[in-house]
Amino acid sequence: MSEFEQLMSDAEAAKFLGGLHPKTVQRMARRGDLPAYRIGRYWRFRASELDQWLRVESRNQTSPPAHT
């Protein structure tokens, strides 16, 4: 049995994601870019899922070549 994980609001998720605007987080959730749950008219997020999403996204980004 898994432990209960409290859900975060869009404002809390925005702060967790580095200070994004809550509307940006809502837009990303609506497009399916972020793991999110729609409860009524509100978006809710799990910190563990956002953390995993950040890890995957940071690995997928390509870094520019280093200047030599």
PyMOL Python script that loads the backbone (N, CA, C, O; Angstrom):
from pymol import cmd

cmd.read_pdbstr("""\
ATOM      1  N   MET A   1       0.847  -1.180   0.000  1.00  0.00           N
ATOM      2  CA  MET A   1       0.000   0.000   0.000  1.00  0.00           C
ATOM      3  C   MET A   1       0.892   1.243   0.000  1.00  0.00           C
ATOM      4  O   MET A   1       1.834   1.327   0.789  1.00  0.00           O
ATOM      5  N   SER A   2       0.608   2.193  -0.865  1.00  0.00           N
ATOM      6  CA  SER A   2       1.446   3.388  -0.957  1.00  0.00           C
ATOM      7  C   SER A   2       0.959   4.458   0.022  1.00  0.00           C
ATOM      8  O   SER A   2      -0.199   4.477   0.439  1.00  0.00           O
ATOM      9  N   GLU A   3       1.884   5.335   0.365  1.00  0.00           N
ATOM     10  CA  GLU A   3       1.562   6.422   1.289  1.00  0.00           C
ATOM     11  C   GLU A   3       0.798   7.525   0.581  1.00  0.00           C
ATOM     12  O   GLU A   3       0.951   7.726  -0.624  1.00  0.00           O
ATOM     13  N   PHE A   4      -0.020   8.235   1.332  1.00  0.00           N
ATOM     14  CA  PHE A   4      -0.758   9.365   0.798  1.00  0.00           C
ATOM     15  C   PHE A   4       0.200  10.509   0.512  1.00  0.00           C
ATOM     16  O   PHE A   4       1.045  10.847   1.341  1.00  0.00           O
ATOM     17  N   GLU A   5       0.062  11.097  -0.657  1.00  0.00           N
ATOM     18  CA  GLU A   5       0.865  12.267  -1.016  1.00  0.00           C
ATOM     19  C   GLU A   5      -0.081  13.427  -1.274  1.00  0.00           C
ATOM     20  O   GLU A   5      -0.935  13.364  -2.158  1.00  0.00           O
ATOM     21  N   GLN A   6       0.079  14.468  -0.507  1.00  0.00           N
ATOM     22  CA  GLN A   6      -0.777  15.631  -0.650  1.00  0.00           C
ATOM     23  C   GLN A   6      -0.570  16.264  -2.020  1.00  0.00           C
ATOM     24  O   GLN A   6       0.557  16.356  -2.506  1.00  0.00           O
ATOM     25  N   LEU A   7      -1.660  16.697  -2.636  1.00  0.00           N
ATOM     26  CA  LEU A   7      -1.589  17.332  -3.940  1.00  0.00           C
ATOM     27  C   LEU A   7      -1.276  18.815  -3.787  1.00  0.00           C
ATOM     28  O   LEU A   7      -1.657  19.451  -2.804  1.00  0.00           O
ATOM     29  N   MET A   8      -0.575  19.347  -4.778  1.00  0.00           N
ATOM     30  CA  MET A   8      -0.216  20.769  -4.777  1.00  0.00           C
ATOM     31  C   MET A   8      -1.132  21.530  -5.735  1.00  0.00           C
ATOM     32  O   MET A   8      -1.635  20.977  -6.713  1.00  0.00           O
ATOM     33  N   SER A   9      -1.333  22.801  -5.432  1.00  0.00           N
ATOM     34  CA  SER A   9      -2.087  23.677  -6.322  1.00  0.00           C
ATOM     35  C   SER A   9      -1.191  24.109  -7.479  1.00  0.00           C
ATOM     36  O   SER A   9       0.005  23.816  -7.493  1.00  0.00           O
ATOM     37  N   ASP A  10      -1.777  24.804  -8.443  1.00  0.00           N
ATOM     38  CA  ASP A  10      -0.978  25.298  -9.560  1.00  0.00           C
ATOM     39  C   ASP A  10       0.068  26.320  -9.101  1.00  0.00           C
ATOM     40  O   ASP A  10       1.168  26.370  -9.650  1.00  0.00           O
ATOM     41  N   ALA A  11      -0.269  27.122  -8.110  1.00  0.00           N
ATOM     42  CA  ALA A  11       0.689  28.110  -7.596  1.00  0.00           C
ATOM     43  C   ALA A  11       1.861  27.410  -6.896  1.00  0.00           C
ATOM     44  O   ALA A  11       3.014  27.809  -7.059  1.00  0.00           O
ATOM     45  N   GLU A  12       1.560  26.367  -6.118  1.00  0.00           N
ATOM     46  CA  GLU A  12       2.622  25.620  -5.446  1.00  0.00           C
ATOM     47  C   GLU A  12       3.490  24.872  -6.452  1.00  0.00           C
ATOM     48  O   GLU A  12       4.711  24.821  -6.309  1.00  0.00           O
ATOM     49  N   ALA A  13       2.854  24.291  -7.472  1.00  0.00           N
ATOM     50  CA  ALA A  13       3.601  23.592  -8.515  1.00  0.00           C
ATOM     51  C   ALA A  13       4.483  24.562  -9.291  1.00  0.00           C
ATOM     52  O   ALA A  13       5.613  24.226  -9.643  1.00  0.00           O
ATOM     53  N   ALA A  14       3.977  25.754  -9.557  1.00  0.00           N
ATOM     54  CA  ALA A  14       4.752  26.764 -10.278  1.00  0.00           C
ATOM     55  C   ALA A  14       6.007  27.134  -9.494  1.00  0.00           C
ATOM     56  O   ALA A  14       7.089  27.269 -10.067  1.00  0.00           O
ATOM     57  N   LYS A  15       5.857  27.295  -8.201  1.00  0.00           N
ATOM     58  CA  LYS A  15       7.002  27.603  -7.347  1.00  0.00           C
ATOM     59  C   LYS A  15       7.981  26.429  -7.321  1.00  0.00           C
ATOM     60  O   LYS A  15       9.194  26.630  -7.383  1.00  0.00           O
ATOM     61  N   PHE A  16       7.461  25.213  -7.232  1.00  0.00           N
ATOM     62  CA  PHE A  16       8.267  23.996  -7.219  1.00  0.00           C
ATOM     63  C   PHE A  16       9.083  23.870  -8.505  1.00  0.00           C
ATOM     64  O   PHE A  16      10.216  23.390  -8.485  1.00  0.00           O
ATOM     65  N   LEU A  17       8.501  24.300  -9.613  1.00  0.00           N
ATOM     66  CA  LEU A  17       9.156  24.202 -10.917  1.00  0.00           C
ATOM     67  C   LEU A  17      10.081  25.382 -11.211  1.00  0.00           C
ATOM     68  O   LEU A  17      10.444  25.610 -12.365  1.00  0.00           O
ATOM     69  N   GLY A  18      10.449  26.106 -10.213  1.00  0.00           N
ATOM     70  CA  GLY A  18      11.444  27.155 -10.391  1.00  0.00           C
ATOM     71  C   GLY A  18      10.899  28.545 -10.576  1.00  0.00           C
ATOM     72  O   GLY A  18      11.601  29.426 -11.072  1.00  0.00           O
ATOM     73  N   GLY A  19       9.676  28.758 -10.193  1.00  0.00           N
ATOM     74  CA  GLY A  19       9.133  30.109 -10.254  1.00  0.00           C
ATOM     75  C   GLY A  19       8.377  30.421 -11.530  1.00  0.00           C
ATOM     76  O   GLY A  19       8.280  31.583 -11.925  1.00  0.00           O
ATOM     77  N   LEU A  20       7.841  29.399 -12.178  1.00  0.00           N
ATOM     78  CA  LEU A  20       6.991  29.646 -13.337  1.00  0.00           C
ATOM     79  C   LEU A  20       5.731  30.372 -12.896  1.00  0.00           C
ATOM     80  O   LEU A  20       5.397  30.379 -11.711  1.00  0.00           O
ATOM     81  N   HIS A  21       5.045  30.973 -13.826  1.00  0.00           N
ATOM     82  CA  HIS A  21       3.767  31.604 -13.517  1.00  0.00           C
ATOM     83  C   HIS A  21       2.710  30.505 -13.419  1.00  0.00           C
ATOM     84  O   HIS A  21       2.738  29.565 -14.213  1.00  0.00           O
ATOM     85  N   PRO A  22       1.780  30.596 -12.469  1.00  0.00           N
ATOM     86  CA  PRO A  22       0.734  29.566 -12.338  1.00  0.00           C
ATOM     87  C   PRO A  22      -0.067  29.341 -13.624  1.00  0.00           C
ATOM     88  O   PRO A  22      -0.470  28.212 -13.906  1.00  0.00           O
ATOM     89  N   LYS A  23      -0.299  30.385 -14.394  1.00  0.00           N
ATOM     90  CA  LYS A  23      -1.030  30.230 -15.663  1.00  0.00           C
ATOM     91  C   LYS A  23      -0.228  29.388 -16.657  1.00  0.00           C
ATOM     92  O   LYS A  23      -0.806  28.638 -17.444  1.00  0.00           O
ATOM     93  N   THR A  24       1.096  29.508 -16.622  1.00  0.00           N
ATOM     94  CA  THR A  24       1.954  28.693 -17.481  1.00  0.00           C
ATOM     95  C   THR A  24       1.828  27.228 -17.098  1.00  0.00           C
ATOM     96  O   THR A  24       1.743  26.355 -17.961  1.00  0.00           O
ATOM     97  N   VAL A  25       1.818  26.966 -15.798  1.00  0.00           N
ATOM     98  CA  VAL A  25       1.669  25.596 -15.303  1.00  0.00           C
ATOM     99  C   VAL A  25       0.304  25.042 -15.709  1.00  0.00           C
ATOM    100  O   VAL A  25       0.208  23.887 -16.124  1.00  0.00           O
ATOM    101  N   GLN A  26      -0.740  25.842 -15.597  1.00  0.00           N
ATOM    102  CA  GLN A  26      -2.077  25.408 -16.007  1.00  0.00           C
ATOM    103  C   GLN A  26      -2.095  25.073 -17.497  1.00  0.00           C
ATOM    104  O   GLN A  26      -2.658  24.054 -17.897  1.00  0.00           O
ATOM    105  N   ARG A  27      -1.492  25.912 -18.306  1.00  0.00           N
ATOM    106  CA  ARG A  27      -1.444  25.704 -19.752  1.00  0.00           C
ATOM    107  C   ARG A  27      -0.698  24.410 -20.080  1.00  0.00           C
ATOM    108  O   ARG A  27      -1.143  23.629 -20.922  1.00  0.00           O
ATOM    109  N   MET A  28       0.430  24.189 -19.418  1.00  0.00           N
ATOM    110  CA  MET A  28       1.208  22.970 -19.650  1.00  0.00           C
ATOM    111  C   MET A  28       0.421  21.730 -19.234  1.00  0.00           C
ATOM    112  O   MET A  28       0.491  20.697 -19.900  1.00  0.00           O
ATOM    113  N   ALA A  29      -0.319  21.826 -18.148  1.00  0.00           N
ATOM    114  CA  ALA A  29      -1.149  20.704 -17.688  1.00  0.00           C
ATOM    115  C   ALA A  29      -2.267  20.431 -18.689  1.00  0.00           C
ATOM    116  O   ALA A  29      -2.544  19.278 -19.020  1.00  0.00           O
ATOM    117  N   ARG A  30      -2.897  21.475 -19.161  1.00  0.00           N
ATOM    118  CA  ARG A  30      -3.996  21.336 -20.118  1.00  0.00           C
ATOM    119  C   ARG A  30      -3.526  20.667 -21.413  1.00  0.00           C
ATOM    120  O   ARG A  30      -4.255  19.868 -22.001  1.00  0.00           O
ATOM    121  N   ARG A  31      -2.310  20.992 -21.854  1.00  0.00           N
ATOM    122  CA  ARG A  31      -1.746  20.400 -23.074  1.00  0.00           C
ATOM    123  C   ARG A  31      -1.222  18.984 -22.844  1.00  0.00           C
ATOM    124  O   ARG A  31      -0.922  18.268 -23.800  1.00  0.00           O
ATOM    125  N   GLY A  32      -1.112  18.580 -21.581  1.00  0.00           N
ATOM    126  CA  GLY A  32      -0.576  17.255 -21.274  1.00  0.00           C
ATOM    127  C   GLY A  32       0.931  17.238 -21.164  1.00  0.00           C
ATOM    128  O   GLY A  32       1.535  16.166 -21.149  1.00  0.00           O
ATOM    129  N   ASP A  33       1.555  18.404 -21.085  1.00  0.00           N
ATOM    130  CA  ASP A  33       3.010  18.500 -20.962  1.00  0.00           C
ATOM    131  C   ASP A  33       3.497  18.198 -19.549  1.00  0.00           C
ATOM    132  O   ASP A  33       4.649  17.805 -19.363  1.00  0.00           O
ATOM    133  N   LEU A  34       2.641  18.374 -18.561  1.00  0.00           N
ATOM    134  CA  LEU A  34       2.978  18.105 -17.158  1.00  0.00           C
ATOM    135  C   LEU A  34       2.052  17.025 -16.609  1.00  0.00           C
ATOM    136  O   LEU A  34       0.887  16.955 -17.001  1.00  0.00           O
ATOM    137  N   PRO A  35       2.557  16.182 -15.704  1.00  0.00           N
ATOM    138  CA  PRO A  35       1.661  15.231 -15.040  1.00  0.00           C
ATOM    139  C   PRO A  35       0.763  15.995 -14.065  1.00  0.00           C
ATOM    140  O   PRO A  35       1.244  16.645 -13.137  1.00  0.00           O
ATOM    141  N   ALA A  36      -0.543  15.905 -14.291  1.00  0.00           N
ATOM    142  CA  ALA A  36      -1.475  16.694 -13.488  1.00  0.00           C
ATOM    143  C   ALA A  36      -2.819  15.992 -13.404  1.00  0.00           C
ATOM    144  O   ALA A  36      -3.113  15.071 -14.166  1.00  0.00           O
ATOM    145  N   TYR A  37      -3.624  16.449 -12.462  1.00  0.00           N
ATOM    146  CA  TYR A  37      -4.967  15.916 -12.250  1.00  0.00           C
ATOM    147  C   TYR A  37      -5.947  17.069 -12.268  1.00  0.00           C
ATOM    148  O   TYR A  37      -5.725  18.088 -11.614  1.00  0.00           O
ATOM    149  N   ARG A  38      -7.022  16.916 -13.006  1.00  0.00           N
ATOM    150  CA  ARG A  38      -8.062  17.934 -13.036  1.00  0.00           C
ATOM    151  C   ARG A  38      -9.125  17.504 -12.031  1.00  0.00           C
ATOM    152  O   ARG A  38      -9.749  16.455 -12.185  1.00  0.00           O
ATOM    153  N   ILE A  39      -9.322  18.315 -11.013  1.00  0.00           N
ATOM    154  CA  ILE A  39     -10.331  18.046  -9.992  1.00  0.00           C
ATOM    155  C   ILE A  39     -11.303  19.215 -10.027  1.00  0.00           C
ATOM    156  O   ILE A  39     -11.002  20.312  -9.557  1.00  0.00           O
ATOM    157  N   GLY A  40     -12.470  18.955 -10.592  1.00  0.00           N
ATOM    158  CA  GLY A  40     -13.413  20.042 -10.813  1.00  0.00           C
ATOM    159  C   GLY A  40     -12.819  21.005 -11.818  1.00  0.00           C
ATOM    160  O   GLY A  40     -12.469  20.610 -12.930  1.00  0.00           O
ATOM    161  N   ARG A  41     -12.703  22.254 -11.437  1.00  0.00           N
ATOM    162  CA  ARG A  41     -12.101  23.232 -12.337  1.00  0.00           C
ATOM    163  C   ARG A  41     -10.656  23.560 -11.970  1.00  0.00           C
ATOM    164  O   ARG A  41     -10.066  24.490 -12.521  1.00  0.00           O
ATOM    165  N   TYR A  42     -10.092  22.796 -11.041  1.00  0.00           N
ATOM    166  CA  TYR A  42      -8.739  23.070 -10.555  1.00  0.00           C
ATOM    167  C   TYR A  42      -7.752  22.003 -11.003  1.00  0.00           C
ATOM    168  O   TYR A  42      -8.107  20.833 -11.144  1.00  0.00           O
ATOM    169  N   TRP A  43      -6.528  22.412 -11.223  1.00  0.00           N
ATOM    170  CA  TRP A  43      -5.437  21.500 -11.531  1.00  0.00           C
ATOM    171  C   TRP A  43      -4.682  21.208 -10.248  1.00  0.00           C
ATOM    172  O   TRP A  43      -4.416  22.111  -9.456  1.00  0.00           O
ATOM    173  N   ARG A  44      -4.337  19.942 -10.045  1.00  0.00           N
ATOM    174  CA  ARG A  44      -3.562  19.533  -8.884  1.00  0.00           C
ATOM    175  C   ARG A  44      -2.382  18.692  -9.356  1.00  0.00           C
ATOM    176  O   ARG A  44      -2.442  18.041 -10.399  1.00  0.00           O
ATOM    177  N   PHE A  45      -1.305  18.717  -8.567  1.00  0.00           N
ATOM    178  CA  PHE A  45      -0.040  18.109  -8.966  1.00  0.00           C
ATOM    179  C   PHE A  45       0.571  17.357  -7.795  1.00  0.00           C
ATOM    180  O   PHE A  45       0.392  17.740  -6.639  1.00  0.00           O
ATOM    181  N   ARG A  46       1.296  16.277  -8.103  1.00  0.00           N
ATOM    182  CA  ARG A  46       2.062  15.549  -7.095  1.00  0.00           C
ATOM    183  C   ARG A  46       3.520  15.964  -7.230  1.00  0.00           C
ATOM    184  O   ARG A  46       4.070  15.971  -8.332  1.00  0.00           O
ATOM    185  N   ALA A  47       4.140  16.307  -6.119  1.00  0.00           N
ATOM    186  CA  ALA A  47       5.542  16.729  -6.133  1.00  0.00           C
ATOM    187  C   ALA A  47       6.439  15.626  -6.687  1.00  0.00           C
ATOM    188  O   ALA A  47       7.370  15.908  -7.442  1.00  0.00           O
ATOM    189  N   SER A  48       6.169  14.375  -6.321  1.00  0.00           N
ATOM    190  CA  SER A  48       7.008  13.270  -6.789  1.00  0.00           C
ATOM    191  C   SER A  48       6.948  13.134  -8.309  1.00  0.00           C
ATOM    192  O   SER A  48       7.963  12.847  -8.943  1.00  0.00           O
ATOM    193  N   GLU A  49       5.774  13.336  -8.896  1.00  0.00           N
ATOM    194  CA  GLU A  49       5.641  13.237 -10.346  1.00  0.00           C
ATOM    195  C   GLU A  49       6.299  14.422 -11.050  1.00  0.00           C
ATOM    196  O   GLU A  49       6.894  14.261 -12.115  1.00  0.00           O
ATOM    197  N   LEU A  50       6.193  15.611 -10.457  1.00  0.00           N
ATOM    198  CA  LEU A  50       6.857  16.775 -11.045  1.00  0.00           C
ATOM    199  C   LEU A  50       8.370  16.624 -10.956  1.00  0.00           C
ATOM    200  O   LEU A  50       9.091  16.996 -11.882  1.00  0.00           O
ATOM    201  N   ASP A  51       8.849  16.079  -9.845  1.00  0.00           N
ATOM    202  CA  ASP A  51      10.280  15.846  -9.679  1.00  0.00           C
ATOM    203  C   ASP A  51      10.783  14.877 -10.749  1.00  0.00           C
ATOM    204  O   ASP A  51      11.818  15.112 -11.371  1.00  0.00           O
ATOM    205  N   GLN A  52      10.054  13.803 -10.956  1.00  0.00           N
ATOM    206  CA  GLN A  52      10.428  12.826 -11.989  1.00  0.00           C
ATOM    207  C   GLN A  52      10.385  13.473 -13.372  1.00  0.00           C
ATOM    208  O   GLN A  52      11.274  13.237 -14.191  1.00  0.00           O
ATOM    209  N   TRP A  53       9.369  14.281 -13.639  1.00  0.00           N
ATOM    210  CA  TRP A  53       9.238  14.973 -14.922  1.00  0.00           C
ATOM    211  C   TRP A  53      10.440  15.890 -15.148  1.00  0.00           C
ATOM    212  O   TRP A  53      10.989  15.938 -16.249  1.00  0.00           O
ATOM    213  N   LEU A  54      10.849  16.619 -14.102  1.00  0.00           N
ATOM    214  CA  LEU A  54      12.014  17.502 -14.220  1.00  0.00           C
ATOM    215  C   LEU A  54      13.280  16.713 -14.542  1.00  0.00           C
ATOM    216  O   LEU A  54      14.085  17.144 -15.368  1.00  0.00           O
ATOM    217  N   ARG A  55      13.461  15.571 -13.904  1.00  0.00           N
ATOM    218  CA  ARG A  55      14.645  14.742 -14.151  1.00  0.00           C
ATOM    219  C   ARG A  55      14.687  14.263 -15.601  1.00  0.00           C
ATOM    220  O   ARG A  55      15.733  14.312 -16.248  1.00  0.00           O
ATOM    221  N   VAL A  56      13.558  13.806 -16.098  1.00  0.00           N
ATOM    222  CA  VAL A  56      13.499  13.314 -17.483  1.00  0.00           C
ATOM    223  C   VAL A  56      13.720  14.466 -18.459  1.00  0.00           C
ATOM    224  O   VAL A  56      14.490  14.332 -19.411  1.00  0.00           O
ATOM    225  N   GLU A  57      13.056  15.587 -18.231  1.00  0.00           N
ATOM    226  CA  GLU A  57      13.185  16.730 -19.134  1.00  0.00           C
ATOM    227  C   GLU A  57      14.600  17.292 -19.143  1.00  0.00           C
ATOM    228  O   GLU A  57      15.094  17.712 -20.189  1.00  0.00           O
ATOM    229  N   SER A  58      15.253  17.302 -17.987  1.00  0.00           N
ATOM    230  CA  SER A  58      16.611  17.847 -17.936  1.00  0.00           C
ATOM    231  C   SER A  58      17.584  16.938 -18.679  1.00  0.00           C
ATOM    232  O   SER A  58      18.572  17.415 -19.236  1.00  0.00           O
ATOM    233  N   ARG A  59      17.313  15.632 -18.693  1.00  0.00           N
ATOM    234  CA  ARG A  59      18.160  14.692 -19.451  1.00  0.00           C
ATOM    235  C   ARG A  59      17.919  14.812 -20.946  1.00  0.00           C
ATOM    236  O   ARG A  59      18.832  14.577 -21.738  1.00  0.00           O
ATOM    237  N   ASN A  60      16.702  15.173 -21.347  1.00  0.00           N
ATOM    238  CA  ASN A  60      16.353  15.258 -22.758  1.00  0.00           C
ATOM    239  C   ASN A  60      16.852  16.526 -23.434  1.00  0.00           C
ATOM    240  O   ASN A  60      16.927  16.584 -24.661  1.00  0.00           O
ATOM    241  N   GLN A  61      17.191  17.529 -22.656  1.00  0.00           N
ATOM    242  CA  GLN A  61      17.670  18.785 -23.235  1.00  0.00           C
ATOM    243  C   GLN A  61      19.106  18.632 -23.668  1.00  0.00           C
ATOM    244  O   GLN A  61      19.926  18.034 -22.971  1.00  0.00           O
ATOM    245  N   THR A  62      19.399  19.181 -24.828  1.00  0.00           N
ATOM    246  CA  THR A  62      20.765  19.127 -25.321  1.00  0.00           C
ATOM    247  C   THR A  62      21.501  20.392 -24.899  1.00  0.00           C
ATOM    248  O   THR A  62      20.950  21.493 -24.929  1.00  0.00           O
ATOM    249  N   SER A  63      22.722  20.215 -24.517  1.00  0.00           N
ATOM    250  CA  SER A  63      23.547  21.356 -24.120  1.00  0.00           C
ATOM    251  C   SER A  63      24.308  21.851 -25.325  1.00  0.00           C
ATOM    252  O   SER A  63      24.712  21.054 -26.170  1.00  0.00           O
ATOM    253  N   PRO A  64      24.513  23.153 -25.422  1.00  0.00           N
ATOM    254  CA  PRO A  64      25.320  23.663 -26.523  1.00  0.00           C
ATOM    255  C   PRO A  64      26.756  23.201 -26.365  1.00  0.00           C
ATOM    256  O   PRO A  64      27.205  22.976 -25.241  1.00  0.00           O
ATOM    257  N   PRO A  65      27.490  23.052 -27.460  1.00  0.00           N
ATOM    258  CA  PRO A  65      28.890  22.611 -27.345  1.00  0.00           C
ATOM    259  C   PRO A  65      29.710  23.622 -26.571  1.00  0.00           C
ATOM    260  O   PRO A  65      29.484  24.829 -26.653  1.00  0.00           O
ATOM    261  N   ALA A  66      30.656  23.111 -25.826  1.00  0.00           N
ATOM    262  CA  ALA A  66      31.537  23.976 -25.038  1.00  0.00           C
ATOM    263  C   ALA A  66      32.493  24.728 -25.960  1.00  0.00           C
ATOM    264  O   ALA A  66      32.955  24.191 -26.967  1.00  0.00           O
ATOM    265  N   HIS A  67      32.780  25.972 -25.603  1.00  0.00           N
ATOM    266  CA  HIS A  67      33.731  26.761 -26.377  1.00  0.00           C
ATOM    267  C   HIS A  67      35.149  26.301 -26.066  1.00  0.00           C
ATOM    268  O   HIS A  67      35.519  26.157 -24.901  1.00  0.00           O
ATOM    269  N   THR A  68      35.919  26.078 -27.077  1.00  0.00           N
ATOM    270  CA  THR A  68      37.306  25.649 -26.867  1.00  0.00           C
ATOM    271  C   THR A  68      38.266  26.666 -27.416  1.00  0.00           C
ATOM    272  O   THR A  68      39.480  26.478 -27.332  1.00  0.00           O
TER     273      THR A  68
END
""", "prot")
cmd.dss("prot")
cmd.show_as("cartoon", "prot")
cmd.util.cbc("prot")
cmd.orient("prot")
